[in-house]
Amino acid sequence: MPASSDARSHPTSATPASPPPPPPGTGPETATGPQTDPGTSPETATDTATTSDSDTSPHTDADARPYRGGDPYADYRGGDFPFAALVDLADRRLGGGVVAANDEFFAHRENLLLPGPAVFDPQAFGHKGKVMDGWETRRRRGADAEHPFPAAGEHDWALIRLGAPGVVHGVIVDTAHFRGNYPQRVSVEAAAVPGTPSARDLLADAVRWEPLVPPTPVRGHAANGFAVDAERRFTHLRLCQYPDGGIARLRVHGTVVPDPEWLGLLGTFDLASVVHGGTVEDASDRFYSPPTNIIRPDLARQMDDGWETRRRRERGGHDWVRFRLAGHGEIRALEIDTAYLKGNAAGWAAVYGCDATAADPADEASWYEILPRTALRPDSPHRFRLAAPATATHLRLDVFPDGGIARLRAHGALTATGQARLVDRYAALTD
């Protein structure tokens, strides 16, 4: 088991943010999902019902109410974090995974990275106890009857592989539905290890773990968020809970920093893809689902896996998404997929480019047409070969008049300028 982070003397590199965010997948970019009770603030959520006739144990401000029925998310302590708008580097759909954990007696470690909020079924019990949607360890005990509590610093741990290595700007440790069995404190450390290391490799003495979140108290049945200030590229995290307990979800928000050597070997790749460093800068509408879905590397599996806008009633306007590409590149082909969008797909689409090395993306005159306004079919892939490569750092997808797009691909390669800039950035963020 890795040494306790309590023994480390590194300076604090993360600060708890307040208020905490909503459950993953239920922020302003989605119209469905559990919502926080508007009449209950994080500060008062535990003050009005912390004890009952059948519950006389001492409580703290970190405790949640015992579940008494009804909507299990009604008293969830959530909020918004600025960094939550960034991509989740640990997203399972991007290749993230939980490599190992020292204990997962009650609930499996893999649940930590599942998309969407944790599910709670009050009637679900198994041979080991309550079935929980998260990672839950057994209760730690002391050495003997005279010392029943675990020693200071004892903890459980899980090793997480980031699906998209990059710079971490914020972490959310979500304890949804863990009301009296959440950890007292948590810590998060990060490391940069090339290749596909095993758990043994990651726990080797030679690996340097940098603290992102020092051992910090957390609240039960709440999203506990921490802003991170560590300008380095990381590939793996170590999540620790003191001394034991349960965590429903882990979200690791940041910016992707791809390996320039790998992209160079690929030659042609999707310049817009989030795993290659593409990102959404802005969009006209986020009502039903987030535009960041458009540049995920997987295929859409259902309607809300893409980007869908509300119905536009005023005439003369249209919806749009603006992207920053992986770098200065030459686009040779485009794909626009409307998978699972049948009665609500965009009717037409156009694509524009901008080269920020020579012009200002804020200036409308800087944008030029790459794909003219083209009719789209519902639930269908569309492929477009460009007559000549389009040089750009940014793309804008316009849809007319509204509707949904599942995926956008911009196939091409970095220019010499784009490759050189990526190499410089990669070197600055790695050892």
N, C-alpha and C positions, 0 to 999 in steps of 0.2 A: 504494500500500500504506500502511496506517495507520502512524503513527509508533510506534516501539518503546515498550512500557510501561516499559522500563528507565529511560527518561529522565524518568519522572514522579516527583514528590516527594510524592504523596499518602500519608497514613499507611496502614498495613496495616489492611484491613477484614475479613480472613478468616484463620482459623487452621486448619491441617491437623488433622483429627480422626483419632483412632486408637481402635480398629482400623478399617480400611476396610470398607465394606459389601459384601454379596454382590452378584452380578450383578443388574441391574434385573429385577424380576419373579420373584426367587427368595428373597425375604425370608420372614419368619415367616407372612405371609398367604397363602402358596401352598404346596401340597404337592409340587409337581414342580419340575424344573429342576436345573441343575448345583449341586453342593455343594462346599464347601471341604473339602480333606483334613483330617480332625480331628487327624491326627498331625503336621501341618506348620504351625507358627506363622508369621506374617508376618516375624518377626525371623530365623527359621532356614531359611526356604524356599529361600534361595539359597546357604546355607553348605555343604550336603552334596553338591551336584552342579553346581557352577559351572564345572567344567572336565572335559574328557574327553580321550581319546586323539586325537579328531578336532577338538577345540575348545580351543585353547591361548591364545586372546585374553584380555586382562585383563577381569575382571568386577567389578562393584560390588554393594552390597547391594540396589540398585534393580533389577538384572537378574533375569529369571526363567530357569529351566532351559530349555535348548533342547528343543524338542518331540521326544520319542523314541518316540511311539506311545501307543496306549491312549486313555483319556478325556482330551481336551484341557483339561478344566476341573479335573482331579484336583489340580493344584498351583496353582490360582488363589488369589490372596491376597484374601480377603474378610472380612466382619464385619458389624457393625450400626452404623447411625448413627441417633440420635433423630430427626433432621430427615427421614429417608427415609420416615417415615410420612405426611408431608405430600404434597399433590398435586404432580405433576411439571408445572410451568407450561409447559414446552417440549414436552409430549407431542404427538406428531403427531396423535393422535386428538382433541385439543382445538383443533387448528389451527396447531400449531407448525410451523416450517419453517426450513430453512437457506437464507437468501437468496442468499448468495454465498460464495466462497472464492477465495483467490489461487492455489491449486494443489490439484488432486485427481487427480494423474497416475496413481496406483496404485489408489485406491479412492474412491468417490463421497462427497461431503460429506453427501448425504441420509441415508446410513446412520447418522449420528450420533444421529438421533432415532427410529430404528425401535423399536417396542415389543419387549420381550423381550431376552434375552441374545444376544450375538454368536455366530454359528455359525462353526465352523472345519472346513474340508474340506482335509486335507493333500494331496489329489491334485488340487485345483483350481488350474490355472495358465492364464493367458491370454497374449496377445501382449505384454503389458507386464510380465508376471511373475506372482507369487503373487496369487491372488484372495483379498482380505481383506474381511471384513464390518465395515467401519468407514470412516473418512476417513484416507487415507494420501497424503502428498505425496512428491515425489522428493527425493533427497539434495541438499542444498545444497553448493556448492563455493566455494572462495575465489577471489580475483582472479587468481592465477597460481600457477605451480609452486612458487614460494618461499613462498606463502601459501595452502596447499591447503584450510584450514578456513574456514568462513564467519566474517565479522566478528562481534564481540560484539554481541548485541542483535538480530541478524537472526532473523526468524521467519516462520512461515506463519500465516494467520488465516482464520477463518470467521465469518460474521455470522448470528446466529440470531434469528428472530422468535418471541417467546413466544406460545403459543396462548391463554394466559390471563394477561394482564398482572397483576402483583402484586408483593408483597414477597418477596424471595428470602431464605431462611433457610439454605440449604445447597446445595452443588454437588457432583456426583459426576462425575469425569473417569475413565472406565473404559477401561483399555488392554488388555482381554482379547485374548489371542492375539498381541498385539504384544510379543514377547519381547526381541528385539534391535533392534527398529526403532521403539521408542516414543520420544517426545520427551524431552529432558533436563529441560525445565521447561515449565510451562504457566502461563497467566494468563487471568483472566476479567474482563471489564469490562462495565458495563451502562449503558444510556441509556433515556430516556423520549422517544419521538418519536411524535407523534400520527399518525393515519391509517394508510396503507399505504405507507411510504417504500420507495424503491428502494435498491439498493446504493450508488448515487451519492449519494443523499440522506443515507444513514447515514454515509458517509465524508466528508461536508462538514465544513469547519472549524468551523461553528457548532454542531455536535452535541457535547454535553458527555458524555464517557464517564467513569463513576465506577468505580474499581477495586474489585472484589469479592474477587478472589484475585490477589495480586501474583505476579510470576514466581517460581514455587516448584517445586523438584524433585519428580518423580513416579516411581513404580515401574512396571516393565513387567509385563504380564499380571496386573493388579491393579485393584481399584476404589480410586481415590484421592479421598477425600472431604474437603471443606472447609466448615466452619461459617461462615456469613456474618452479619455484624451491620451491616445498612444499612437503616434504616427509611425506605425510599422505594419508590414504585411505579415499576417498570421495564417496558418493552415489548420491548426488544431486548438481546442480549448479543453480545459479541465474544470469541470463544475463540481464543487464540494458543498456538502450540506452538513451542518454541525448541530448536534452530534449525529442525527439521523432524521428520517421523516420522508415526506413526499413532495414532489414538484411535478406539476401537470405539464407545463410546456417551457421550452427555452427558445427565445428568439434572439438572434445576433445580427443587429442592423449595422450596415456599413457600406463601403464602396469597394467594388471588385477591382483587384489588380491582377490581371492575367500574366502568365509567364511568357515574355516576348519570344523566348527560344522555341516554345511549343507552337505559338502562332506562326512563327517563321517556318517551322517544319510543315505545318498544315498548308501554307500557301494561301489557298482560297478558303474563306470561312465566313460565317455570318457576322458582319461588322456591327449589327444592332443587338446581338444576343447579350443578355445580362451576364452570362458566364465568361464572355470575352471582354467585358468592361462597358458594354452599352448601358444606357440609362434613360429613363423618362425624365425630361426636364419640366414639362408642363402639359396640361390637357384642358380642353374646354369643358369637359363633363366627366364626373366620376360616380354617377348616381348608382348604377347597379353593380359595377365591378371595376377594379382598378386597371388603368392602362398599362401598368407594369406587367400584367399578365401577357401582353402582346409579345414581349421579347423573351419569354421563358423558352428554354431549349426543348422542352417536351411538347407533345401534341396535346391539344385540348381534349378533355375527356367528358365534358358536359358544358352546358351553356355558359355558366358563370366562370369557366376557366379562361374566358377571353375578356374583352372590354366591351361593355354595352352602355350606351347613353340613354337618357330619358327621351321621350318622344318630343321632338321639336315642333312647336306650333307656329311660331312666327316665321313668315316667309322671308327668303333672302339670305338666311344664315346657314351655317353648317358646323359640324363638330370636327375636332382636330386633336392630334397628339404630336408633341415635338420631342425628338430623341437626340441625345448626344451619342455618337458612335464610339467604338473602341479606340479610335484614333483617326488621324488623317488618312483616308483610304480611297480606293477606286472601286466603285460599285459596278458590277457587271450584270447582275440579275436580281430580280425582286420576286418574292413570294408573298401573296396575301391570302390567308386562309380564313374562311368563314365557318369552320366546323361547328356543328351543333346550333348554329344561329340560322333558324329556318324562316320564321315569320318576322324576324327582327334583325336580320343582317342589314348592313349598310347597302344602299342601292347603288352607289357609285363611289369610287375612290380615286384620288390623285396623290402623287408623291412629289415633294419638292426637296431640293438640297441646298445646303449653304456651306461654304468653305470659310471657317472662322479664322484661318490663317491669313486671309486676304480681305475679309469683310466682317461686318458686325451682324450677328444673328438677330439682334433687336431691330435692325433696319429691314423693313419688308422688301425693299428693293434688292437686298442681298440674296434673296431666295430665287432659285431658278427651277424650272420644271424638269423632272426626271421621268415621271409617268403621267401622261395626260389623263383627264377625267375618263374613267373606264367603268363600264357596267360590271357589277359583281353578281354572282349567283349565290343563293343561300347554300349553306352546308357544303361548301366546295373549296378545293384548293385552286389557286390561280397563280400561274407562273409567267413571268415577263422577262424576256431577254432584251437587254438594252442595246441599241444600235451602236453605242460607243460608251466606254467607261465614264461614269460620273464621279468626279472628284469632290469629296465633301467631308466635313467633320460632323455635320448635323443633318437630320432628316425631319421632314414634317409630313405626316399622313393626314390628309383631309378626307372626310367622309361626307356624303351628301344624301339626304339632308341630315340624317342621324342614323342610329342603329349600332350594330356590333361587328367587331373584328376579332377573330380568335388569335391569329398570329401574323406577325410581319417578319420576313427575313430579308436581309440585304447582303447578298453574297458578293464577295470581293476580296481585296487584299490591302494591307497597309502600304502606303507609299514609303519611300525611303525616309521622308520627314516624319511620318507617323511612327515607323518602327524605331527610329532614333529617339524620339520623345518617350516612347514606352520603355525602351531600354534604360534611359536615364531615370525615369520614375521608379522602375522596378529596383534598380540599383540603390536608389536613395532610401527605399523602404525595407531593404533586406540587408543582412549582415554581409 
